[in-house]
Structure formats: structure tokens, C-alpha cells
């Protein structure tokens, strides 16, 4: 009996929320839009104000590469099967 009352209350609550949403759809959309724009503006202000005086905590890397990329060697059989590869480049 108590479970049926809880289910009835939840259904009633859901129907009332659905009625409110359907009758005020434009207001909900504008509210979500305003909220998202506000979050973006606050995030931009936070980044501009709090990151001005701080240096980055990441490691500073030298512009030179310390490790050379290894050359990949393909077999002639593989290169024959690849379209657009000219094997007579010598």
C-alpha cells in the first residue's frame, strides 16, 4: 500500500513538472543559455585574473629534440602491395 502511494506521488510530481516545462519551454531554454554564457564568462575572467601572476607548473622543455626519430624499414613485398609507391627511386 505504501509503495503504491509513493509511486502515485512520483507520477503526480512528474506530471506537474512536465506541465510546467511544456508551458514555459522558452523560459527554460533562455535560462539554460544564460547559465552557459555566464559559466563561460566567469571561466574566462578566472583564467585572465589568476593566471597572470603565476608561472606554469609544467616542465620547461628545450626546443631541441633530444631523440631522433627512428627510420622505419618496410619490406619490398609490403611496398609492392601499397598503391602509389615507386620502388625504382635509385
PyMOL Python script that loads the backbone (N, CA, C, O; Angstrom):
from pymol import cmd

cmd.read_pdbstr("""\
ATOM      1  N   UNK A   1       0.827  -1.198   0.000  1.00  0.00           N
ATOM      2  CA  UNK A   1       0.000   0.000   0.000  1.00  0.00           C
ATOM      3  C   UNK A   1       0.866   1.255   0.000  1.00  0.00           C
ATOM      4  O   UNK A   1       0.582   2.215  -0.716  1.00  0.00           O
ATOM      5  N   UNK A   2       1.907   1.240   0.794  1.00  0.00           N
ATOM      6  CA  UNK A   2       2.772   2.412   0.889  1.00  0.00           C
ATOM      7  C   UNK A   2       3.548   2.611  -0.413  1.00  0.00           C
ATOM      8  O   UNK A   2       3.788   3.745  -0.828  1.00  0.00           O
ATOM      9  N   UNK A   3       3.939   1.509  -1.055  1.00  0.00           N
ATOM     10  CA  UNK A   3       4.656   1.611  -2.314  1.00  0.00           C
ATOM     11  C   UNK A   3       3.780   2.227  -3.390  1.00  0.00           C
ATOM     12  O   UNK A   3       4.259   3.013  -4.208  1.00  0.00           O
ATOM     13  N   UNK A   4       2.495   1.877  -3.397  1.00  0.00           N
ATOM     14  CA  UNK A   4       1.568   2.441  -4.379  1.00  0.00           C
ATOM     15  C   UNK A   4       1.404   3.944  -4.165  1.00  0.00           C
ATOM     16  O   UNK A   4       1.298   4.697  -5.134  1.00  0.00           O
ATOM     17  N   UNK A   5       1.381   4.384  -2.922  1.00  0.00           N
ATOM     18  CA  UNK A   5       1.277   5.815  -2.639  1.00  0.00           C
ATOM     19  C   UNK A   5       2.524   6.554  -3.118  1.00  0.00           C
ATOM     20  O   UNK A   5       2.427   7.645  -3.680  1.00  0.00           O
ATOM     21  N   UNK A   6       3.697   5.954  -2.894  1.00  0.00           N
ATOM     22  CA  UNK A   6       4.939   6.581  -3.338  1.00  0.00           C
ATOM     23  C   UNK A   6       4.967   6.675  -4.861  1.00  0.00           C
ATOM     24  O   UNK A   6       5.357   7.701  -5.418  1.00  0.00           O
ATOM     25  N   UNK A   7       4.552   5.604  -5.531  1.00  0.00           N
ATOM     26  CA  UNK A   7       4.508   5.615  -6.993  1.00  0.00           C
ATOM     27  C   UNK A   7       3.518   6.668  -7.481  1.00  0.00           C
ATOM     28  O   UNK A   7       3.808   7.383  -8.440  1.00  0.00           O
ATOM     29  N   UNK A   8       2.359   6.775  -6.843  1.00  0.00           N
ATOM     30  CA  UNK A   8       1.363   7.778  -7.223  1.00  0.00           C
ATOM     31  C   UNK A   8       1.920   9.184  -7.029  1.00  0.00           C
ATOM     32  O   UNK A   8       1.732  10.041  -7.892  1.00  0.00           O
ATOM     33  N   UNK A   9       2.599   9.435  -5.920  1.00  0.00           N
ATOM     34  CA  UNK A   9       3.174  10.756  -5.675  1.00  0.00           C
ATOM     35  C   UNK A   9       4.259  11.099  -6.706  1.00  0.00           C
ATOM     36  O   UNK A   9       4.333  12.233  -7.181  1.00  0.00           O
ATOM     37  N   UNK A  10       5.091  10.120  -7.044  1.00  0.00           N
ATOM     38  CA  UNK A  10       6.146  10.360  -8.032  1.00  0.00           C
ATOM     39  C   UNK A  10       5.541  10.640  -9.404  1.00  0.00           C
ATOM     40  O   UNK A  10       5.996  11.543 -10.105  1.00  0.00           O
ATOM     41  N   UNK A  11       4.517   9.875  -9.796  1.00  0.00           N
ATOM     42  CA  UNK A  11       3.852  10.117 -11.076  1.00  0.00           C
ATOM     43  C   UNK A  11       3.206  11.500 -11.099  1.00  0.00           C
ATOM     44  O   UNK A  11       3.292  12.211 -12.100  1.00  0.00           O
ATOM     45  N   UNK A  12       2.566  11.878 -10.007  1.00  0.00           N
ATOM     46  CA  UNK A  12       1.923  13.184  -9.916  1.00  0.00           C
ATOM     47  C   UNK A  12       2.961  14.299 -10.010  1.00  0.00           C
ATOM     48  O   UNK A  12       2.760  15.284 -10.721  1.00  0.00           O
ATOM     49  N   UNK A  13       4.074  14.138  -9.288  1.00  0.00           N
ATOM     50  CA  UNK A  13       5.154  15.123  -9.317  1.00  0.00           C
ATOM     51  C   UNK A  13       5.738  15.238 -10.727  1.00  0.00           C
ATOM     52  O   UNK A  13       5.989  16.344 -11.206  1.00  0.00           O
ATOM     53  N   UNK A  14       5.952  14.106 -11.387  1.00  0.00           N
ATOM     54  CA  UNK A  14       6.486  14.096 -12.745  1.00  0.00           C
ATOM     55  C   UNK A  14       5.528  14.804 -13.712  1.00  0.00           C
ATOM     56  O   UNK A  14       5.965  15.592 -14.551  1.00  0.00           O
ATOM     57  N   UNK A  15       4.231  14.526 -13.597  1.00  0.00           N
ATOM     58  CA  UNK A  15       3.250  15.164 -14.479  1.00  0.00           C
ATOM     59  C   UNK A  15       3.209  16.672 -14.273  1.00  0.00           C
ATOM     60  O   UNK A  15       3.090  17.422 -15.242  1.00  0.00           O
ATOM     61  N   UNK A  16       3.307  17.131 -13.019  1.00  0.00           N
ATOM     62  CA  UNK A  16       3.304  18.571 -12.755  1.00  0.00           C
ATOM     63  C   UNK A  16       4.563  19.230 -13.316  1.00  0.00           C
ATOM     64  O   UNK A  16       4.489  20.314 -13.894  1.00  0.00           O
ATOM     65  N   UNK A  17       5.723  18.577 -13.147  1.00  0.00           N
ATOM     66  CA  UNK A  17       6.953  19.119 -13.716  1.00  0.00           C
ATOM     67  C   UNK A  17       6.881  19.169 -15.236  1.00  0.00           C
ATOM     68  O   UNK A  17       7.348  20.128 -15.850  1.00  0.00           O
ATOM     69  N   UNK A  18       6.303  18.147 -15.839  1.00  0.00           N
ATOM     70  CA  UNK A  18       6.156  18.120 -17.289  1.00  0.00           C
ATOM     71  C   UNK A  18       5.231  19.233 -17.764  1.00  0.00           C
ATOM     72  O   UNK A  18       5.504  19.868 -18.783  1.00  0.00           O
ATOM     73  N   UNK A  19       4.155  19.475 -17.050  1.00  0.00           N
ATOM     74  CA  UNK A  19       3.244  20.578 -17.389  1.00  0.00           C
ATOM     75  C   UNK A  19       3.963  21.920 -17.322  1.00  0.00           C
ATOM     76  O   UNK A  19       3.828  22.752 -18.219  1.00  0.00           O
ATOM     77  N   UNK A  20       4.727  22.124 -16.252  1.00  0.00           N
ATOM     78  CA  UNK A  20       5.456  23.383 -16.087  1.00  0.00           C
ATOM     79  C   UNK A  20       6.480  23.548 -17.208  1.00  0.00           C
ATOM     80  O   UNK A  20       6.626  24.640 -17.757  1.00  0.00           O
ATOM     81  N   UNK A  21       7.184  22.477 -17.548  1.00  0.00           N
ATOM     82  CA  UNK A  21       8.186  22.569 -18.605  1.00  0.00           C
ATOM     83  C   UNK A  21       7.547  22.867 -19.954  1.00  0.00           C
ATOM     84  O   UNK A  21       8.057  23.690 -20.714  1.00  0.00           O
ATOM     85  N   UNK A  22       6.439  22.206 -20.255  1.00  0.00           N
ATOM     86  CA  UNK A  22       5.787  22.422 -21.544  1.00  0.00           C
ATOM     87  C   UNK A  22       5.202  23.829 -21.626  1.00  0.00           C
ATOM     88  O   UNK A  22       5.250  24.448 -22.689  1.00  0.00           O
ATOM     89  N   UNK A  23       4.664  24.335 -20.552  1.00  0.00           N
ATOM     90  CA  UNK A  23       4.056  25.663 -20.594  1.00  0.00           C
ATOM     91  C   UNK A  23       5.099  26.780 -20.591  1.00  0.00           C
ATOM     92  O   UNK A  23       4.790  27.901 -20.998  1.00  0.00           O
ATOM     93  N   UNK A  24       6.335  26.501 -20.138  1.00  0.00           N
ATOM     94  CA  UNK A  24       7.369  27.530 -20.070  1.00  0.00           C
ATOM     95  C   UNK A  24       8.663  27.065 -20.758  1.00  0.00           C
ATOM     96  O   UNK A  24       9.757  27.252 -20.225  1.00  0.00           O
ATOM     97  N   UNK A  25       8.529  26.468 -21.924  1.00  0.00           N
ATOM     98  CA  UNK A  25       9.693  25.917 -22.630  1.00  0.00           C
ATOM     99  C   UNK A  25      10.694  27.004 -23.001  1.00  0.00           C
ATOM    100  O   UNK A  25      11.899  26.824 -22.824  1.00  0.00           O
ATOM    101  N   UNK A  26      10.207  28.124 -23.511  1.00  0.00           N
ATOM    102  CA  UNK A  26      11.106  29.200 -23.939  1.00  0.00           C
ATOM    103  C   UNK A  26      11.908  29.741 -22.761  1.00  0.00           C
ATOM    104  O   UNK A  26      13.094  30.038 -22.904  1.00  0.00           O
ATOM    105  N   UNK A  27      11.272  29.872 -21.600  1.00  0.00           N
ATOM    106  CA  UNK A  27      11.977  30.362 -20.426  1.00  0.00           C
ATOM    107  C   UNK A  27      13.079  29.398 -19.989  1.00  0.00           C
ATOM    108  O   UNK A  27      14.157  29.829 -19.580  1.00  0.00           O
ATOM    109  N   UNK A  28      12.809  28.094 -20.076  1.00  0.00           N
ATOM    110  CA  UNK A  28      13.830  27.105 -19.731  1.00  0.00           C
ATOM    111  C   UNK A  28      15.019  27.193 -20.686  1.00  0.00           C
ATOM    112  O   UNK A  28      16.174  27.134 -20.263  1.00  0.00           O
ATOM    113  N   UNK A  29      14.723  27.335 -21.970  1.00  0.00           N
ATOM    114  CA  UNK A  29      15.804  27.409 -22.960  1.00  0.00           C
ATOM    115  C   UNK A  29      16.645  28.663 -22.734  1.00  0.00           C
ATOM    116  O   UNK A  29      17.874  28.597 -22.755  1.00  0.00           O
ATOM    117  N   UNK A  30      15.991  29.802 -22.519  1.00  0.00           N
ATOM    118  CA  UNK A  30      16.739  31.038 -22.261  1.00  0.00           C
ATOM    119  C   UNK A  30      17.524  30.950 -20.953  1.00  0.00           C
ATOM    120  O   UNK A  30      18.632  31.477 -20.860  1.00  0.00           O
ATOM    121  N   UNK A  31      16.963  30.295 -19.954  1.00  0.00           N
ATOM    122  CA  UNK A  31      17.674  30.129 -18.688  1.00  0.00           C
ATOM    123  C   UNK A  31      18.934  29.286 -18.838  1.00  0.00           C
ATOM    124  O   UNK A  31      19.985  29.632 -18.300  1.00  0.00           O
ATOM    125  N   UNK A  32      18.827  28.182 -19.570  1.00  0.00           N
ATOM    126  CA  UNK A  32      19.999  27.330 -19.797  1.00  0.00           C
ATOM    127  C   UNK A  32      21.038  28.074 -20.629  1.00  0.00           C
ATOM    128  O   UNK A  32      22.235  27.968 -20.360  1.00  0.00           O
ATOM    129  N   UNK A  33      20.598  28.819 -21.628  1.00  0.00           N
ATOM    130  CA  UNK A  33      21.510  29.602 -22.460  1.00  0.00           C
ATOM    131  C   UNK A  33      22.228  30.660 -21.627  1.00  0.00           C
ATOM    132  O   UNK A  33      23.443  30.822 -21.743  1.00  0.00           O
ATOM    133  N   UNK A  34      21.487  31.378 -20.792  1.00  0.00           N
ATOM    134  CA  UNK A  34      22.101  32.404 -19.945  1.00  0.00           C
ATOM    135  C   UNK A  34      23.074  31.782 -18.946  1.00  0.00           C
ATOM    136  O   UNK A  34      24.136  32.345 -18.680  1.00  0.00           O
ATOM    137  N   UNK A  35      22.721  30.643 -18.402  1.00  0.00           N
ATOM    138  CA  UNK A  35      23.601  29.961 -17.462  1.00  0.00           C
ATOM    139  C   UNK A  35      24.903  29.527 -18.127  1.00  0.00           C
ATOM    140  O   UNK A  35      25.975  29.683 -17.543  1.00  0.00           O
ATOM    141  N   UNK A  36      24.824  28.988 -19.331  1.00  0.00           N
ATOM    142  CA  UNK A  36      26.041  28.540 -20.016  1.00  0.00           C
ATOM    143  C   UNK A  36      26.911  29.725 -20.420  1.00  0.00           C
ATOM    144  O   UNK A  36      28.136  29.642 -20.332  1.00  0.00           O
ATOM    145  N   UNK A  37      26.308  30.819 -20.858  1.00  0.00           N
ATOM    146  CA  UNK A  37      27.092  32.011 -21.187  1.00  0.00           C
ATOM    147  C   UNK A  37      27.755  32.566 -19.936  1.00  0.00           C
ATOM    148  O   UNK A  37      28.903  33.005 -19.990  1.00  0.00           O
ATOM    149  N   UNK A  38      27.058  32.553 -18.826  1.00  0.00           N
ATOM    150  CA  UNK A  38      27.634  33.018 -17.568  1.00  0.00           C
ATOM    151  C   UNK A  38      28.821  32.169 -17.133  1.00  0.00           C
ATOM    152  O   UNK A  38      29.821  32.703 -16.653  1.00  0.00           O
ATOM    153  N   UNK A  39      28.724  30.864 -17.296  1.00  0.00           N
ATOM    154  CA  UNK A  39      29.825  29.971 -16.927  1.00  0.00           C
ATOM    155  C   UNK A  39      31.042  30.248 -17.798  1.00  0.00           C
ATOM    156  O   UNK A  39      32.167  30.262 -17.298  1.00  0.00           O
ATOM    157  N   UNK A  40      30.833  30.468 -19.093  1.00  0.00           N
ATOM    158  CA  UNK A  40      31.948  30.755 -19.998  1.00  0.00           C
ATOM    159  C   UNK A  40      32.615  32.074 -19.625  1.00  0.00           C
ATOM    160  O   UNK A  40      33.843  32.153 -19.591  1.00  0.00           O
ATOM    161  N   UNK A  41      31.828  33.108 -19.345  1.00  0.00           N
ATOM    162  CA  UNK A  41      32.392  34.415 -18.993  1.00  0.00           C
ATOM    163  C   UNK A  41      33.164  34.331 -17.683  1.00  0.00           C
ATOM    164  O   UNK A  41      34.257  34.887 -17.574  1.00  0.00           O
ATOM    165  N   UNK A  42      32.617  33.653 -16.703  1.00  0.00           N
ATOM    166  CA  UNK A  42      33.313  33.503 -15.419  1.00  0.00           C
ATOM    167  C   UNK A  42      34.605  32.719 -15.609  1.00  0.00           C
ATOM    168  O   UNK A  42      35.613  33.043 -14.980  1.00  0.00           O
ATOM    169  N   UNK A  43      34.601  31.702 -16.457  1.00  0.00           N
ATOM    170  CA  UNK A  43      35.815  30.922 -16.716  1.00  0.00           C
ATOM    171  C   UNK A  43      36.888  31.778 -17.377  1.00  0.00           C
ATOM    172  O   UNK A  43      38.063  31.684 -17.023  1.00  0.00           O
ATOM    173  N   UNK A  44      36.492  32.605 -18.328  1.00  0.00           N
ATOM    174  CA  UNK A  44      37.460  33.483 -18.997  1.00  0.00           C
ATOM    175  C   UNK A  44      38.046  34.480 -18.011  1.00  0.00           C
ATOM    176  O   UNK A  44      39.257  34.704 -18.003  1.00  0.00           O
ATOM    177  N   UNK A  45      37.210  35.074 -17.188  1.00  0.00           N
ATOM    178  CA  UNK A  45      37.700  36.031 -16.193  1.00  0.00           C
ATOM    179  C   UNK A  45      38.636  35.340 -15.209  1.00  0.00           C
ATOM    180  O   UNK A  45      39.664  35.907 -14.839  1.00  0.00           O
ATOM    181  N   UNK A  46      38.301  34.133 -14.783  1.00  0.00           N
ATOM    182  CA  UNK A  46      39.151  33.391 -13.854  1.00  0.00           C
ATOM    183  C   UNK A  46      40.523  33.139 -14.464  1.00  0.00           C
ATOM    184  O   UNK A  46      41.545  33.338 -13.807  1.00  0.00           O
ATOM    185  N   UNK A  47      40.547  32.704 -15.716  1.00  0.00           N
ATOM    186  CA  UNK A  47      41.824  32.419 -16.372  1.00  0.00           C
ATOM    187  C   UNK A  47      42.638  33.696 -16.528  1.00  0.00           C
ATOM    188  O   UNK A  47      43.850  33.681 -16.311  1.00  0.00           O
ATOM    189  N   UNK A  48      42.003  34.790 -16.897  1.00  0.00           N
ATOM    190  CA  UNK A  48      42.734  36.041 -17.101  1.00  0.00           C
ATOM    191  C   UNK A  48      43.288  36.606 -15.798  1.00  0.00           C
ATOM    192  O   UNK A  48      44.407  37.120 -15.777  1.00  0.00           O
ATOM    193  N   UNK A  49      42.533  36.518 -14.726  1.00  0.00           N
ATOM    194  CA  UNK A  49      42.959  37.123 -13.464  1.00  0.00           C
ATOM    195  C   UNK A  49      43.967  36.241 -12.733  1.00  0.00           C
ATOM    196  O   UNK A  49      45.005  36.737 -12.294  1.00  0.00           O
ATOM    197  N   UNK A  50      43.692  34.970 -12.594  1.00  0.00           N
ATOM    198  CA  UNK A  50      44.509  34.128 -11.727  1.00  0.00           C
ATOM    199  C   UNK A  50      45.741  33.540 -12.411  1.00  0.00           C
ATOM    200  O   UNK A  50      46.633  33.045 -11.722  1.00  0.00           O
ATOM    201  N   UNK A  51      45.820  33.577 -13.729  1.00  0.00           N
ATOM    202  CA  UNK A  51      46.991  33.033 -14.391  1.00  0.00           C
ATOM    203  C   UNK A  51      47.970  34.116 -14.830  1.00  0.00           C
ATOM    204  O   UNK A  51      48.994  33.794 -15.433  1.00  0.00           O
ATOM    205  N   UNK A  52      47.694  35.372 -14.552  1.00  0.00           N
ATOM    206  CA  UNK A  52      48.614  36.445 -14.928  1.00  0.00           C
ATOM    207  C   UNK A  52      49.907  36.369 -14.123  1.00  0.00           C
ATOM    208  O   UNK A  52      50.993  36.471 -14.693  1.00  0.00           O
ATOM    209  N   UNK A  53      49.807  36.196 -12.833  1.00  0.00           N
ATOM    210  CA  UNK A  53      50.963  36.277 -11.957  1.00  0.00           C
ATOM    211  C   UNK A  53      51.659  34.943 -11.745  1.00  0.00           C
ATOM    212  O   UNK A  53      52.787  34.918 -11.251  1.00  0.00           O
ATOM    213  N   UNK A  54      51.042  33.869 -12.092  1.00  0.00           N
ATOM    214  CA  UNK A  54      51.625  32.560 -11.829  1.00  0.00           C
ATOM    215  C   UNK A  54      52.383  32.073 -13.056  1.00  0.00           C
ATOM    216  O   UNK A  54      51.968  32.286 -14.195  1.00  0.00           O
ATOM    217  N   UNK A  55      53.509  31.411 -12.788  1.00  0.00           N
ATOM    218  CA  UNK A  55      54.211  30.754 -13.869  1.00  0.00           C
ATOM    219  C   UNK A  55      53.648  29.341 -14.002  1.00  0.00           C
ATOM    220  O   UNK A  55      53.070  28.791 -13.065  1.00  0.00           O
ATOM    221  N   UNK A  56      53.827  28.787 -15.159  1.00  0.00           N
ATOM    222  CA  UNK A  56      53.279  27.452 -15.368  1.00  0.00           C
ATOM    223  C   UNK A  56      54.044  26.440 -14.525  1.00  0.00           C
ATOM    224  O   UNK A  56      55.257  26.549 -14.342  1.00  0.00           O
ATOM    225  N   UNK A  57      53.329  25.477 -14.028  1.00  0.00           N
ATOM    226  CA  UNK A  57      53.929  24.457 -13.172  1.00  0.00           C
ATOM    227  C   UNK A  57      54.570  23.338 -13.981  1.00  0.00           C
ATOM    228  O   UNK A  57      55.276  22.499 -13.423  1.00  0.00           O
ATOM    229  N   UNK A  58      54.334  23.315 -15.280  1.00  0.00           N
ATOM    230  CA  UNK A  58      54.882  22.244 -16.107  1.00  0.00           C
ATOM    231  C   UNK A  58      56.365  22.414 -16.334  1.00  0.00           C
ATOM    232  O   UNK A  58      56.923  23.493 -16.132  1.00  0.00           O
ATOM    233  N   UNK A  59      56.990  21.343 -16.754  1.00  0.00           N
ATOM    234  CA  UNK A  59      58.416  21.396 -17.042  1.00  0.00           C
ATOM    235  C   UNK A  59      58.643  22.220 -18.289  1.00  0.00           C
ATOM    236  O   UNK A  59      57.843  22.194 -19.224  1.00  0.00           O
ATOM    237  N   UNK A  60      59.733  22.945 -18.292  1.00  0.00           N
ATOM    238  CA  UNK A  60      60.090  23.693 -19.479  1.00  0.00           C
ATOM    239  C   UNK A  60      60.989  22.812 -20.330  1.00  0.00           C
ATOM    240  O   UNK A  60      61.999  22.294 -19.853  1.00  0.00           O
ATOM    241  N   UNK A  61      60.622  22.651 -21.567  1.00  0.00           N
ATOM    242  CA  UNK A  61      61.379  21.789 -22.458  1.00  0.00           C
ATOM    243  C   UNK A  61      62.255  22.630 -23.362  1.00  0.00           C
ATOM    244  O   UNK A  61      61.899  23.741 -23.753  1.00  0.00           O
ATOM    245  N   UNK A  62      63.381  22.087 -23.676  1.00  0.00           N
ATOM    246  CA  UNK A  62      64.251  22.774 -24.607  1.00  0.00           C
ATOM    247  C   UNK A  62      63.688  22.584 -26.018  1.00  0.00           C
ATOM    248  O   UNK A  62      63.070  21.558 -26.302  1.00  0.00           O
ATOM    249  N   UNK A  63      63.894  23.552 -26.892  1.00  0.00           N
ATOM    250  CA  UNK A  63      63.307  23.438 -28.221  1.00  0.00           C
ATOM    251  C   UNK A  63      63.939  22.347 -29.074  1.00  0.00           C
ATOM    252  O   UNK A  63      63.336  21.901 -30.050  1.00  0.00           O
ATOM    253  N   UNK A  64      65.150  21.910 -28.718  1.00  0.00           N
ATOM    254  CA  UNK A  64      65.804  20.858 -29.484  1.00  0.00           C
ATOM    255  C   UNK A  64      65.226  19.501 -29.117  1.00  0.00           C
ATOM    256  O   UNK A  64      64.862  19.249 -27.969  1.00  0.00           O
ATOM    257  N   UNK A  65      65.152  18.660 -30.092  1.00  0.00           N
ATOM    258  CA  UNK A  65      64.728  17.290 -29.826  1.00  0.00           C
ATOM    259  C   UNK A  65      65.939  16.499 -29.380  1.00  0.00           C
ATOM    260  O   UNK A  65      66.983  16.536 -30.032  1.00  0.00           O
ATOM    261  N   UNK A  66      65.816  15.809 -28.313  1.00  0.00           N
ATOM    262  CA  UNK A  66      66.946  15.051 -27.791  1.00  0.00           C
ATOM    263  C   UNK A  66      67.041  13.683 -28.441  1.00  0.00           C
ATOM    264  O   UNK A  66      68.123  13.098 -28.489  1.00  0.00           O
ATOM    265  N   UNK A  67      65.935  13.166 -28.940  1.00  0.00           N
ATOM    266  CA  UNK A  67      65.929  11.833 -29.506  1.00  0.00           C
ATOM    267  C   UNK A  67      65.520  11.918 -30.968  1.00  0.00           C
ATOM    268  O   UNK A  67      64.484  12.502 -31.285  1.00  0.00           O
ATOM    269  N   UNK A  68      66.311  11.350 -31.857  1.00  0.00           N
ATOM    270  CA  UNK A  68      65.972  11.352 -33.267  1.00  0.00           C
ATOM    271  C   UNK A  68      64.944  10.258 -33.533  1.00  0.00           C
ATOM    272  O   UNK A  68      64.938   9.199 -32.906  1.00  0.00           O
ATOM    273  N   UNK A  69      64.095  10.560 -34.474  1.00  0.00           N
ATOM    274  CA  UNK A  69      63.086   9.575 -34.838  1.00  0.00           C
ATOM    275  C   UNK A  69      63.749   8.432 -35.585  1.00  0.00           C
ATOM    276  O   UNK A  69      64.562   8.653 -36.482  1.00  0.00           O
ATOM    277  N   UNK A  70      63.401   7.228 -35.215  1.00  0.00           N
ATOM    278  CA  UNK A  70      63.995   6.070 -35.880  1.00  0.00           C
ATOM    279  C   UNK A  70      63.304   5.857 -37.219  1.00  0.00           C
ATOM    280  O   UNK A  70      62.095   6.051 -37.338  1.00  0.00           O
ATOM    281  N   UNK A  71      64.071   5.459 -38.221  1.00  0.00           N
ATOM    282  CA  UNK A  71      63.536   5.230 -39.540  1.00  0.00           C
ATOM    283  C   UNK A  71      62.885   3.848 -39.577  1.00  0.00           C
ATOM    284  O   UNK A  71      63.443   2.872 -39.075  1.00  0.00           O
ATOM    285  N   UNK A  72      61.733   3.784 -40.162  1.00  0.00           N
ATOM    286  CA  UNK A  72      61.020   2.516 -40.256  1.00  0.00           C
ATOM    287  C   UNK A  72      61.386   1.879 -41.594  1.00  0.00           C
ATOM    288  O   UNK A  72      61.306   2.522 -42.640  1.00  0.00           O
ATOM    289  N   UNK A  73      61.782   0.633 -41.549  1.00  0.00           N
ATOM    290  CA  UNK A  73      62.153  -0.077 -42.765  1.00  0.00           C
ATOM    291  C   UNK A  73      61.033  -1.043 -43.131  1.00  0.00           C
ATOM    292  O   UNK A  73      60.620  -1.881 -42.329  1.00  0.00           O
ATOM    293  N   UNK A  74      60.552  -0.901 -44.368  1.00  0.00           N
ATOM    294  CA  UNK A  74      59.479  -1.753 -44.861  1.00  0.00           C
ATOM    295  C   UNK A  74      60.065  -2.796 -45.799  1.00  0.00           C
ATOM    296  O   UNK A  74      61.078  -2.560 -46.457  1.00  0.00           O
ATOM    297  N   UNK A  75      59.419  -3.946 -45.851  1.00  0.00           N
ATOM    298  CA  UNK A  75      59.881  -4.984 -46.763  1.00  0.00           C
ATOM    299  C   UNK A  75      59.432  -4.649 -48.181  1.00  0.00           C
ATOM    300  O   UNK A  75      58.463  -3.916 -48.380  1.00  0.00           O
ATOM    301  N   UNK A  76      60.158  -5.201 -49.180  1.00  0.00           N
ATOM    302  CA  UNK A  76      59.826  -4.937 -50.581  1.00  0.00           C
ATOM    303  C   UNK A  76      58.462  -5.519 -50.925  1.00  0.00           C
ATOM    304  O   UNK A  76      57.738  -4.965 -51.753  1.00  0.00           O
ATOM    305  N   UNK A  77      58.114  -6.625 -50.297  1.00  0.00           N
ATOM    306  CA  UNK A  77      56.810  -7.237 -50.546  1.00  0.00           C
ATOM    307  C   UNK A  77      55.687  -6.311 -50.088  1.00  0.00           C
ATOM    308  O   UNK A  77      54.680  -6.156 -50.778  1.00  0.00           O
ATOM    309  N   UNK A  78      55.864  -5.709 -48.941  1.00  0.00           N
ATOM    310  CA  UNK A  78      54.859  -4.769 -48.433  1.00  0.00           C
ATOM    311  C   UNK A  78      54.746  -3.561 -49.358  1.00  0.00           C
ATOM    312  O   UNK A  78      53.640  -3.117 -49.670  1.00  0.00           O
ATOM    313  N   UNK A  79      55.891  -3.025 -49.798  1.00  0.00           N
ATOM    314  CA  UNK A  79      55.869  -1.839 -50.650  1.00  0.00           C
ATOM    315  C   UNK A  79      55.265  -2.136 -52.010  1.00  0.00           C
ATOM    316  O   UNK A  79      54.675  -1.242 -52.618  1.00  0.00           O
ATOM    317  N   UNK A  80      55.390  -3.371 -52.515  1.00  0.00           N
ATOM    318  CA  UNK A  80      54.775  -3.727 -53.793  1.00  0.00           C
ATOM    319  C   UNK A  80      53.259  -3.695 -53.686  1.00  0.00           C
ATOM    320  O   UNK A  80      52.575  -3.346 -54.648  1.00  0.00           O
ATOM    321  N   UNK A  81      52.733  -4.056 -52.527  1.00  0.00           N
ATOM    322  CA  UNK A  81      51.284  -4.105 -52.354  1.00  0.00           C
ATOM    323  C   UNK A  81      50.676  -2.731 -52.093  1.00  0.00           C
ATOM    324  O   UNK A  81      49.461  -2.569 -52.207  1.00  0.00           O
ATOM    325  N   UNK A  82      51.495  -1.737 -51.746  1.00  0.00           N
ATOM    326  CA  UNK A  82      50.973  -0.396 -51.468  1.00  0.00           C
ATOM    327  C   UNK A  82      50.836   0.348 -52.784  1.00  0.00           C
ATOM    328  O   UNK A  82      51.778   0.399 -53.575  1.00  0.00           O
ATOM    329  N   UNK A  83      49.656   0.930 -53.022  1.00  0.00           N
ATOM    330  CA  UNK A  83      49.438   1.693 -54.243  1.00  0.00           C
ATOM    331  C   UNK A  83      50.144   3.038 -54.162  1.00  0.00           C
ATOM    332  O   UNK A  83      50.186   3.663 -53.102  1.00  0.00           O
ATOM    333  N   UNK A  84      50.692   3.475 -55.270  1.00  0.00           N
ATOM    334  CA  UNK A  84      51.283   4.806 -55.358  1.00  0.00           C
ATOM    335  C   UNK A  84      52.715   4.878 -54.888  1.00  0.00           C
ATOM    336  O   UNK A  84      53.252   5.981 -54.794  1.00  0.00           O
ATOM    337  N   UNK A  85      53.369   3.770 -54.586  1.00  0.00           N
ATOM    338  CA  UNK A  85      54.758   3.779 -54.150  1.00  0.00           C
ATOM    339  C   UNK A  85      55.625   3.344 -55.326  1.00  0.00           C
ATOM    340  O   UNK A  85      55.422   2.266 -55.886  1.00  0.00           O
ATOM    341  N   UNK A  86      56.587   4.176 -55.698  1.00  0.00           N
ATOM    342  CA  UNK A  86      57.507   3.865 -56.777  1.00  0.00           C
ATOM    343  C   UNK A  86      58.753   3.218 -56.181  1.00  0.00           C
ATOM    344  O   UNK A  86      59.475   3.848 -55.409  1.00  0.00           O
ATOM    345  N   UNK A  87      59.003   1.966 -56.539  1.00  0.00           N
ATOM    346  CA  UNK A  87      60.139   1.251 -55.965  1.00  0.00           C
ATOM    347  C   UNK A  87      61.443   1.541 -56.690  1.00  0.00           C
ATOM    348  O   UNK A  87      62.504   1.162 -56.192  1.00  0.00           O
ATOM    349  N   UNK A  88      61.410   2.192 -57.837  1.00  0.00           N
ATOM    350  CA  UNK A  88      62.617   2.478 -58.618  1.00  0.00           C
ATOM    351  C   UNK A  88      63.064   3.910 -58.380  1.00  0.00           C
ATOM    352  O   UNK A  88      63.130   4.701 -59.321  1.00  0.00           O
ATOM    353  N   UNK A  89      63.366   4.249 -57.156  1.00  0.00           N
ATOM    354  CA  UNK A  89      63.755   5.619 -56.827  1.00  0.00           C
ATOM    355  C   UNK A  89      65.251   5.852 -56.883  1.00  0.00           C
ATOM    356  O   UNK A  89      65.683   6.994 -56.727  1.00  0.00           O
ATOM    357  N   UNK A  90      66.066   4.825 -57.099  1.00  0.00           N
ATOM    358  CA  UNK A  90      67.515   4.989 -57.061  1.00  0.00           C
ATOM    359  C   UNK A  90      68.050   5.671 -58.237  1.00  0.00           C
ATOM    360  O   UNK A  90      69.260   5.875 -58.335  1.00  0.00           O
TER     361      UNK A  90
END
""", "prot")
cmd.dss("prot")
cmd.show_as("cartoon", "prot")
cmd.util.cbc("prot")
cmd.orient("prot")
